[in-house]
Amino acid sequence: MRRVTTVYVFNGPNLNLLGTRRPDVYGANTLADVEALCRESTSGHGMELDFRQTNHEGTLVDWIQEAGAAVRHGSAIGLVLNAAAYTHTSVALHDAIEGAELPTVEVHISNVHAREEFRHHSHVSPVAAGIVVGFGIDGYALAIDGLVRRARPLRAV
């Protein structure tokens, strides 16, 4: 029988405002819609979802360390992270992901490279297994699929 494992999805500052903040950039979907999409995606892979949002950098660091421990113990496969503005400012998130040795897929709803210059640099990208940008909330499902594929053993061809 296959063991059910967890996919963590963490969201950073202001993502609790999805649906009302800059719908021209982020769309009309709410964070609850994102969670439902992620739950459907993880369920389709036979996995559990641990979905969270915070406006506090230190809380994200604590959660990243927790998720890293879960991966080491075999109860999780990794993290989908939308660090939002902390992507561009937080060395602490970079260090937490690296220190926890946490398989992480960075996700952004908008194409950050088509926006303001300060959004073009990510402190998360150098320690991420992959990056999904610009696909709206569907990027979360793409990120989950990528994380699951990465966690599967390679098949012989």
N, C-alpha and C positions, 0 to 999 in steps of 0.2 A: 504494500500500500504506500502511496506517495505521501510524504510528509508535507503538511501545509506550512509555508513560511510567510513572512511578512515583508511587504514593501512599505517603506516609510516615504511619505510625501510631506515636506516641510515648506511653509510659505512665510516670507518675511513681511516687512512693514508695508502697511497700507493695502495689502491684498484683501483685507477684510472689507474694503470699500469697493471691490469689484461690482460692476453693474451700475454704480453711480459715479465713480471717479473716472473721468476722461473716457467715456464710452467710445469716442472716436478713435482712441488708441487701443483700449483694452477690451472693447466690446460690451455687450449688454448682459453677459452671463455673470452670475454671482459666484461667490466662493462656494456656496452650497452646490451650485451646478458643477463646479470643478470637482468637488468631492464626489458627487454622484458619478461623474465620468470616470474618475480614478477607481472608484469602488467597482464599477462595471468592468473596467479593464483588468484589475487585479483578480476579480472573481473569475473572469474568463481564463485566467492562467492558473486557477486553483489556489490562489494566494489570498492572504489577509491584507488589509490596508490599515495603516496607522497614519491618519491625516491630521495635520496641525497647522496653526497659524499663530504668529506672534509679531508684535511690533518691537520686540526687545532683542538686541544682539546677543547678550549673554545667555538668554533662554535658548536661542538657536545653537549656541556653542554647547550648552548642556545636552540638548537633544541630539546633536551630532555625536557626541561622545557616547550617549546611551545607545544610539543606533549602531555605532561601531562595535560596541560590546555585544549587541544582539547578533551581528554578522559573525563575529568571532565564535559565538556559542552555537551558531548554526540555526538560529531561529528567525533570521532575516537575510535578504539578499542584497540590500542596499537602499539607497536614498535617491529620490527625485527631489531636487531643491530649486525652488524659485526664491532666491535670496533678495529679490527686488533691489532696492537701492543699496543694500549692503553688499551686493555683488561688486559694486564699483568702489567701495570704501573700506571693506573689512578684511584686513590681514588676519584678524582673529578667526574668521570663518575658514579661510585658507588653511591656517595652522591646525584648526580643529579637524578638518576633513583629512588632512595629511597625517596628523598624529593618530587619529582613530583608524587609519587605513580603511576608510569607508568608501566602497564603490558608490560613486555619485554621478548622477546625470543632472547637469545644470539645465534649467528650462526657463524660458521667457516667453510671455504671451505675445509681445510685440517684437519686431525686428529691431533690436537695440542698436544694430550697426547702421540703420537708416535714420536714427534719431540724433539727439544732441551728442556732441563730441565726447563729453564726459562719460556717456554710457557705453562707449566703444571699448573701454578697458574693464576686464573682469579679474578680480583676485581669486575667483572660484575656478575659472577655466583651467589654469595650470594643474590643478589637482583633480579635475573631473575626468571621468571615463568617457564622457560624451557631452555634447551640447545640442539643445533643440531650441531654436529661436524663430519667431515670426509666424507660427501656425495657429495663433489664437490658443484657446484652451485645449484644442486637440493636441497641442504639443505635449501636454501631460500624458496622454495615452501613448503617444509615440515614445516618450521617455521611458514609460513603464515597460513597453514592449522591448525597447533596447536593453534596459536593465535585466529583464528576464532572459533575453537571448544571451547576454553576456554571462549570466550566471549558469547557463546550461553547459554541460560538458560538450566539447566538440565532437561531432559525428564523423566517422570515417566516410570518405567519398569513394 
